[in-house]
Amino acid sequence: MTDLTTASRELSSRILRSFTSLMLGCSLALCAMMAVASESNDGFALLQKAKQAANELDYKGTFIYHHGSSLVASEIAHHVLDGQRQERIAVLDGPKQREFLRIGKKVYSLLPEHEVVLVEVRETDHFPGWITGDPHHLAAYYKVELIDQLGRVAGRPCVQARVLPRDEWRWGYRLCVDQATGLLLKLQTLDANGDVLEQAAFSELSIGQPLPPEVFESSFNWQEWPHIQGGQGVDLAVSGWKVDAPAGFTSVSQLRRKLKGRAKVHQMVLTDGLAAISVFIEPMNDDVAGRQASLSGYGATSIFRGPFGEHWLTVLGEVPPHTVKAVADAVRQ
């Protein structure tokens, strides 16, 4: 009986030790999972803050855009008036003057050499309003890694982070977000090796200061120029067109455009909330008839051009070359 009691106690002790070890292991695993979730949440919370700051803050400054061998400076002024975004961007470099005026989602592109204004409704945006989708929905396609060390851009401390793709269809990014306000101060687009393909960064910036109305006024008498609508909204599915884009990319705009010297062109804009791809479909014409398909890239922008039956396809976007090729291959009619 004593031996049986002793054996029972030893068995109970082993079970207790095993249970304790199991619970400790589960607790450590749970803590690790919670830490990863917390780190991920912190990263996507940073993206959410950057998106809100770009849309809601008043700011004025100069940013530099480096694309391939091109280096271009632009002035930007942005504020929110009566709940509606208002913005003016003036390109400072290059042989041709360019200005862009935004009121809400409507963008006026001023072309002074032609004294023409192109009017478009844009769902996508530019630096510093780079993020257009819900940052928390990006988690299926990107992971965000916060960098411990603070950066510094235009004299302002900023939180650094890497946004890395979970698949081969997207580029990665490195960014620096203003520590005080959340505004995106610097954005670099990275290839699969981590090399910089293009970047934009503020060189000088003021945030939260009152902006007089004149900073949003163009130096051109653009109201008197002809206004050309950028395109008419259409449903390409009605015409039998379909694009099976890579996972995460959804259509945010479908238009019929009239480009100079061409028949009407259909355009579909796809985005995953960070990267955007445009698909142009036009009837075959003498300029492209007989040409072979081609795939090229410049900086972070990749372009596919090629025939599709009696049509010509152009697919371009700030994604890897094989992504625009995959989108072109996924076009159906």
One Martini backbone bead per residue (centre of mass of N, CA, C, O) as a GRO file, in nm:
protein
  333
    1MET     BB    1   0.058   0.062  -0.020
    2THR     BB    2   0.298   0.250   0.002
    3ASP     BB    3   0.399   0.213  -0.285
    4LEU     BB    4   0.137   0.318  -0.419
    5THR     BB    5   0.141   0.599  -0.293
    6THR     BB    6   0.417   0.688  -0.397
    7ALA     BB    7   0.355   0.651  -0.698
    8SER     BB    8   0.120   0.849  -0.703
    9ARG     BB    9   0.280   1.100  -0.618
   10GLU     BB   10   0.485   1.095  -0.849
   11LEU     BB   11   0.278   1.118  -1.077
   12SER     BB   12   0.152   1.384  -0.983
   13SER     BB   13   0.416   1.544  -0.996
   14ARG     BB   14   0.470   1.505  -1.299
   15ILE     BB   15   0.205   1.629  -1.398
   16LEU     BB   16   0.250   1.906  -1.268
   17ARG     BB   17   0.515   1.971  -1.412
   18SER     BB   18   0.404   1.944  -1.699
   19PHE     BB   19   0.179   2.154  -1.671
   20THR     BB   20   0.363   2.389  -1.593
   21SER     BB   21   0.537   2.382  -1.848
   22LEU     BB   22   0.306   2.418  -2.048
   23MET     BB   23   0.202   2.689  -1.937
   24LEU     BB   24   0.469   2.839  -1.970
   25GLY     BB   25   0.493   2.795  -2.273
   26CYS     BB   26   0.224   2.930  -2.346
   27SER     BB   27   0.291   3.202  -2.223
   28LEU     BB   28   0.538   3.263  -2.397
   29ALA     BB   29   0.391   3.239  -2.668
   30LEU     BB   30   0.177   3.451  -2.608
   31CYS     BB   31   0.374   3.682  -2.561
   32ALA     BB   32   0.501   3.671  -2.840
   33MET     BB   33   0.240   3.722  -2.998
   34MET     BB   34   0.178   3.990  -2.860
   35ALA     BB   35   0.436   4.133  -2.948
   36VAL     BB   36   0.391   4.112  -3.251
   37ALA     BB   37   0.116   4.250  -3.255
   38SER     BB   38   0.215   4.513  -3.127
   39GLU     BB   39   0.426   4.580  -3.339
   40SER     BB   40   0.230   4.581  -3.578
   41ASN     BB   41   0.033   4.791  -3.466
   42ASP     BB   42   0.240   5.018  -3.445
   43GLY     BB   43   0.305   5.032  -3.747
   44PHE     BB   44   0.007   5.083  -3.855
   45ALA     BB   45  -0.038   5.331  -3.676
   46LEU     BB   46   0.173   5.501  -3.823
   47LEU     BB   47   0.029   5.500  -4.099
   48GLN     BB   48  -0.234   5.626  -4.000
   49LYS     BB   49  -0.105   5.891  -3.905
   50ALA     BB   50   0.012   5.972  -4.181
   51LYS     BB   51  -0.251   5.989  -4.333
   52GLN     BB   52  -0.394   6.202  -4.156
   53ALA     BB   53  -0.181   6.426  -4.172
   54ALA     BB   54  -0.190   6.473  -4.485
   55ASN     BB   55  -0.512   6.546  -4.478
   56GLU     BB   56  -0.534   6.753  -4.198
   57LEU     BB   57  -0.298   6.933  -4.221
   58ASP     BB   58  -0.100   7.220  -4.197
   59TYR     BB   59   0.129   7.287  -4.477
   60LYS     BB   60   0.473   7.398  -4.571
   61GLY     BB   61   0.701   7.338  -4.858
   62THR     BB   62   0.991   7.141  -4.964
   63PHE     BB   63   1.044   6.887  -5.212
   64ILE     BB   64   1.234   6.597  -5.308
   65TYR     BB   65   1.262   6.420  -5.624
   66HIS     BB   66   1.401   6.086  -5.683
   67HIS     BB   67   1.429   5.964  -6.029
   68GLY     BB   68   1.675   5.816  -6.106
   69SER     BB   69   1.833   6.094  -6.268
   70SER     BB   70   1.610   6.260  -6.129
   71LEU     BB   71   1.581   6.605  -5.990
   72VAL     BB   72   1.300   6.741  -5.800
   73ALA     BB   73   1.147   7.043  -5.710
   74SER     BB   74   0.877   7.126  -5.469
   75GLU     BB   75   0.600   7.304  -5.387
   76ILE     BB   76   0.392   7.305  -5.080
   77ALA     BB   77   0.037   7.351  -5.002
   78HIS     BB   78  -0.169   7.271  -4.704
   79HIS     BB   79  -0.527   7.249  -4.632
   80VAL     BB   80  -0.827   7.287  -4.425
   81LEU     BB   81  -1.155   7.382  -4.556
   82ASP     BB   82  -1.447   7.301  -4.452
   83GLY     BB   83  -1.346   6.985  -4.478
   84GLN     BB   84  -1.146   7.066  -4.725
   85ARG     BB   85  -0.909   7.010  -4.939
   86GLN     BB   86  -0.612   7.218  -5.001
   87GLU     BB   87  -0.384   7.252  -5.291
   88ARG     BB   88  -0.034   7.334  -5.383
   89ILE     BB   89   0.179   7.260  -5.669
   90ALA     BB   90   0.522   7.354  -5.756
   91VAL     BB   91   0.739   7.315  -6.007
   92LEU     BB   92   1.091   7.413  -6.014
   93ASP     BB   93   1.182   7.210  -6.234
   94GLY     BB   94   1.249   7.236  -6.556
   95PRO     BB   95   1.132   7.339  -6.875
   96LYS     BB   96   0.841   7.293  -6.748
   97GLN     BB   97   0.567   7.422  -6.622
   98ARG     BB   98   0.407   7.323  -6.303
   99GLU     BB   99   0.066   7.285  -6.175
  100PHE     BB  100  -0.123   7.187  -5.871
  101LEU     BB  101  -0.472   7.172  -5.792
  102ARG     BB  102  -0.661   7.118  -5.490
  103ILE     BB  103  -1.018   7.015  -5.444
  104GLY     BB  104  -1.033   6.769  -5.281
  105LYS     BB  105  -1.053   6.532  -5.550
  106LYS     BB  106  -0.988   6.771  -5.730
  107VAL     BB  107  -0.763   6.811  -6.013
  108TYR     BB  108  -0.546   7.074  -6.139
  109SER     BB  109  -0.365   7.077  -6.442
  110LEU     BB  110  -0.111   7.294  -6.540
  111LEU     BB  111  -0.042   7.403  -6.895
  112PRO     BB  112   0.117   7.676  -7.003
  113GLU     BB  113   0.217   7.611  -7.303
  114HIS     BB  114  -0.114   7.558  -7.369
  115GLU     BB  115  -0.334   7.678  -7.196
  116VAL     BB  116  -0.419   7.425  -6.999
  117VAL     BB  117  -0.670   7.222  -6.822
  118LEU     BB  118  -0.662   6.938  -6.618
  119VAL     BB  119  -0.942   6.740  -6.509
  120GLU     BB  120  -0.952   6.549  -6.199
  121VAL     BB  121  -1.038   6.248  -6.027
  122ARG     BB  122  -0.863   6.137  -5.735
  123GLU     BB  123  -0.773   5.842  -5.544
  124THR     BB  124  -0.492   5.906  -5.558
  125ASP     BB  125  -0.160   5.993  -5.439
  126HIS     BB  126   0.100   6.189  -5.295
  127PHE     BB  127   0.347   6.332  -5.169
  128PRO     BB  128   0.264   6.265  -4.837
  129GLY     BB  129  -0.010   6.106  -4.958
  130TRP     BB  130   0.055   5.784  -5.004
  131ILE     BB  131  -0.183   5.681  -4.832
  132THR     BB  132  -0.510   5.533  -4.926
  133GLY     BB  133  -0.562   5.309  -4.749
  134ASP     BB  134  -0.612   5.082  -4.506
  135PRO     BB  135  -0.356   5.005  -4.305
  136HIS     BB  136  -0.484   4.737  -4.173
  137HIS     BB  137  -0.520   4.594  -4.467
  138LEU     BB  138  -0.199   4.556  -4.528
  139ALA     BB  139  -0.110   4.298  -4.356
  140ALA     BB  140  -0.139   4.079  -4.593
  141TYR     BB  141   0.116   4.237  -4.774
  142TYR     BB  142   0.251   4.368  -4.514
  143LYS     BB  143   0.527   4.470  -4.311
  144VAL     BB  144   0.614   4.640  -4.000
  145GLU     BB  145   0.928   4.801  -3.910
  146LEU     BB  146   1.065   4.933  -3.645
  147ILE     BB  147   1.304   5.183  -3.568
  148ASP     BB  148   1.479   5.280  -3.297
  149GLN     BB  149   1.604   5.507  -3.453
  150LEU     BB  150   1.611   5.824  -3.505
  151GLY     BB  151   1.548   6.063  -3.732
  152ARG     BB  152   1.627   6.334  -3.986
  153VAL     BB  153   1.416   6.594  -4.132
  154ALA     BB  154   1.424   6.916  -4.181
  155GLY     BB  155   1.499   6.932  -3.858
  156ARG     BB  156   1.321   6.668  -3.789
  157PRO     BB  157   1.212   6.437  -3.595
  158CYS     BB  158   1.189   6.075  -3.679
  159VAL     BB  159   1.017   5.788  -3.753
  160GLN     BB  160   1.132   5.473  -3.833
  161ALA     BB  161   1.054   5.252  -4.123
  162ARG     BB  162   0.956   4.931  -4.253
  163VAL     BB  163   0.801   4.821  -4.565
  164LEU     BB  164   0.725   4.483  -4.626
  165PRO     BB  165   0.677   4.241  -4.839
  166ARG     BB  166   0.498   3.915  -4.871
  167ASP     BB  167   0.569   3.939  -5.179
  168GLU     BB  168   0.657   3.977  -5.536
  169TRP     BB  169   0.449   4.231  -5.626
  170ARG     BB  170   0.627   4.428  -5.442
  171TRP     BB  171   0.756   4.682  -5.289
  172GLY     BB  172   0.949   4.850  -5.072
  173TYR     BB  173   0.991   5.055  -4.761
  174ARG     BB  174   1.119   5.372  -4.639
  175LEU     BB  175   1.050   5.572  -4.343
  176CYS     BB  176   0.970   5.914  -4.214
  177VAL     BB  177   0.802   6.026  -3.918
  178ASP     BB  178   0.685   6.269  -3.753
  179GLN     BB  179   0.694   6.286  -3.414
  180ALA     BB  180   0.478   6.520  -3.358
  181THR     BB  181   0.250   6.472  -3.622
  182GLY     BB  182   0.292   6.228  -3.860
  183LEU     BB  183   0.433   6.330  -4.097
  184LEU     BB  184   0.563   6.265  -4.396
  185LEU     BB  185   0.916   6.319  -4.479
  186LYS     BB  186   1.011   6.023  -4.589
  187LEU     BB  187   1.053   5.828  -4.906
  188GLN     BB  188   1.143   5.489  -4.990
  189THR     BB  189   1.208   5.279  -5.261
  190LEU     BB  190   1.241   4.920  -5.268
  191ASP     BB  191   1.397   4.651  -5.344
  192ALA     BB  192   1.471   4.319  -5.281
  193ASN     BB  193   1.773   4.432  -5.176
  194GLY     BB  194   1.725   4.741  -5.056
  195ASP     BB  195   1.736   4.930  -5.284
  196VAL     BB  196   1.713   5.246  -5.413
  197LEU     BB  197   1.481   5.378  -5.655
  198GLU     BB  198   1.324   5.603  -5.483
  199GLN     BB  199   1.264   5.954  -5.362
  200ALA     BB  200   1.119   6.153  -5.088
  201ALA     BB  201   1.183   6.490  -4.944
  202PHE     BB  202   1.214   6.720  -4.716
  203SER     BB  203   1.391   7.044  -4.684
  204GLU     BB  204   1.132   7.214  -4.599
  205LEU     BB  205   0.917   7.295  -4.300
  206SER     BB  206   0.575   7.374  -4.204
  207ILE     BB  207   0.357   7.324  -3.912
  208GLY     BB  208   0.052   7.482  -3.815
  209GLN     BB  209   0.049   7.730  -3.984
  210PRO     BB  210  -0.080   7.995  -4.108
  211LEU     BB  211  -0.240   8.024  -4.434
  212PRO     BB  212  -0.253   8.218  -4.683
  213PRO     BB  213  -0.439   8.240  -4.971
  214GLU     BB  214  -0.197   8.300  -5.179
  215VAL     BB  215  -0.056   8.009  -5.167
  216PHE     BB  216  -0.315   7.894  -5.358
  217GLU     BB  217  -0.224   8.077  -5.589
  218SER     BB  218  -0.177   8.129  -5.907
  219SER     BB  219   0.027   8.286  -6.159
  220PHE     BB  220  -0.206   8.204  -6.339
  221ASN     BB  221  -0.483   8.245  -6.576
  222TRP     BB  222  -0.653   7.955  -6.561
  223GLN     BB  223  -0.964   8.017  -6.573
  224GLU     BB  224  -0.939   8.098  -6.896
  225TRP     BB  225  -0.881   7.825  -6.967
  226PRO     BB  226  -0.914   7.536  -7.094
  227HIS     BB  227  -1.116   7.259  -6.985
  228ILE     BB  228  -1.013   6.922  -6.939
  229GLN     BB  229  -1.136   6.624  -6.910
  230GLY     BB  230  -0.981   6.331  -6.803
  231GLY     BB  231  -1.263   6.166  -6.780
  232GLN     BB  232  -1.498   5.899  -6.813
  233GLY     BB  233  -1.699   5.711  -6.646
  234VAL     BB  234  -1.676   5.348  -6.631
  235ASP     BB  235  -1.771   5.002  -6.718
  236LEU     BB  236  -1.575   4.753  -6.837
  237ALA     BB  237  -1.765   4.505  -6.806
  238VAL     BB  238  -1.972   4.593  -7.021
  239SER     BB  239  -1.734   4.550  -7.250
  240GLY     BB  240  -1.577   4.274  -7.132
  241TRP     BB  241  -1.374   4.365  -6.919
  242LYS     BB  242  -1.090   4.203  -6.742
  243VAL     BB  243  -0.896   4.203  -6.422
  244ASP     BB  244  -0.663   3.974  -6.270
  245ALA     BB  245  -0.524   4.070  -6.008
  246PRO     BB  246  -0.331   4.075  -5.768
  247ALA     BB  247  -0.340   4.041  -5.455
  248GLY     BB  248  -0.491   4.354  -5.325
  249PHE     BB  249  -0.580   4.457  -5.602
  250THR     BB  250  -0.795   4.732  -5.678
  251SER     BB  251  -1.047   4.908  -5.816
  252VAL     BB  252  -1.079   5.289  -5.830
  253SER     BB  253  -1.073   5.329  -6.158
  254GLN     BB  254  -1.283   5.410  -6.455
  255LEU     BB  255  -1.195   5.517  -6.789
  256ARG     BB  256  -1.254   5.752  -7.059
  257ARG     BB  257  -1.020   5.867  -7.295
  258LYS     BB  258  -0.869   6.156  -7.470
  259LEU     BB  259  -0.601   6.137  -7.665
  260LYS     BB  260  -0.366   6.264  -7.843
  261GLY     BB  261  -0.419   6.129  -8.161
  262ARG     BB  262  -0.652   5.940  -8.038
  263ALA     BB  263  -0.844   5.725  -7.944
  264LYS     BB  264  -1.025   5.601  -7.719
  265VAL     BB  265  -0.927   5.537  -7.378
  266HIS     BB  266  -0.887   5.291  -7.144
  267GLN     BB  267  -0.891   5.312  -6.776
  268MET     BB  268  -0.728   5.139  -6.503
  269VAL     BB  269  -0.714   5.161  -6.144
  270LEU     BB  270  -0.482   5.014  -5.921
  271THR     BB  271  -0.478   4.919  -5.562
  272ASP     BB  272  -0.330   4.848  -5.219
  273GLY     BB  273  -0.271   5.156  -5.076
  274LEU     BB  274   0.024   5.219  -5.217
  275ALA     BB  275   0.018   5.091  -5.488
  276ALA     BB  276   0.003   5.167  -5.847
  277ILE     BB  277  -0.203   5.074  -6.140
  278SER     BB  278  -0.212   5.114  -6.497
  279VAL     BB  279  -0.465   5.049  -6.751
  280PHE     BB  280  -0.434   5.056  -7.107
  281ILE     BB  281  -0.695   5.066  -7.365
  282GLU     BB  282  -0.649   5.042  -7.724
  283PRO     BB  283  -0.675   5.074  -8.033
  284MET     BB  284  -0.535   4.985  -8.300
  285ASN     BB  285  -0.255   5.148  -8.460
  286ASP     BB  286  -0.006   5.271  -8.663
  287ASP     BB  287   0.204   5.325  -8.430
  288VAL     BB  288   0.181   4.998  -8.316
  289ALA     BB  289   0.173   4.833  -8.549
  290GLY     BB  290   0.400   4.554  -8.525
  291ARG     BB  291   0.474   4.557  -8.248
  292GLN     BB  292   0.640   4.452  -7.978
  293ALA     BB  293   0.668   4.343  -7.685
  294SER     BB  294   0.739   4.523  -7.370
  295LEU     BB  295   0.987   4.561  -7.095
  296SER     BB  296   1.020   4.821  -6.847
  297GLY     BB  297   1.235   5.058  -6.652
  298TYR     BB  298   1.216   5.340  -6.400
  299GLY     BB  299   1.307   5.289  -6.126
  300ALA     BB  300   0.992   5.208  -5.987
  301THR     BB  301   0.895   5.200  -6.284
  302SER     BB  302   0.677   4.993  -6.476
  303ILE     BB  303   0.655   4.869  -6.830
  304PHE     BB  304   0.394   4.751  -7.044
  305ARG     BB  305   0.390   4.652  -7.395
  306GLY     BB  306   0.110   4.533  -7.607
  307PRO     BB  307  -0.072   4.313  -7.771
  308PHE     BB  308  -0.453   4.267  -7.799
  309GLY     BB  309  -0.540   4.185  -8.063
  310GLU     BB  310  -0.711   4.489  -8.150
  311HIS     BB  311  -0.518   4.584  -7.918
  312TRP     BB  312  -0.348   4.808  -7.683
  313LEU     BB  313  -0.120   4.768  -7.416
  314THR     BB  314  -0.078   4.955  -7.101
  315VAL     BB  315   0.139   4.893  -6.817
  316LEU     BB  316   0.167   5.087  -6.512
  317GLY     BB  317   0.398   5.101  -6.221
  318GLU     BB  318   0.505   5.087  -5.871
  319VAL     BB  319   0.641   4.798  -5.967
  320PRO     BB  320   0.741   4.521  -6.064
  321PRO     BB  321   0.775   4.396  -6.376
  322HIS     BB  322   0.614   4.121  -6.328
  323THR     BB  323   0.348   4.263  -6.248
  324VAL     BB  324   0.268   4.404  -6.514
  325LYS     BB  325   0.274   4.140  -6.674
  326ALA     BB  326   0.053   3.994  -6.510
  327VAL     BB  327  -0.169   4.198  -6.570
  328ALA     BB  328  -0.165   4.170  -6.876
  329ASP     BB  329  -0.226   3.856  -6.867
  330ALA     BB  330  -0.517   3.923  -6.705
  331VAL     BB  331  -0.649   4.020  -6.949
  332ARG     BB  332  -0.999   4.033  -7.050
  333GLN     BB  333  -1.271   3.955  -7.324
   0.00000   0.00000   0.00000
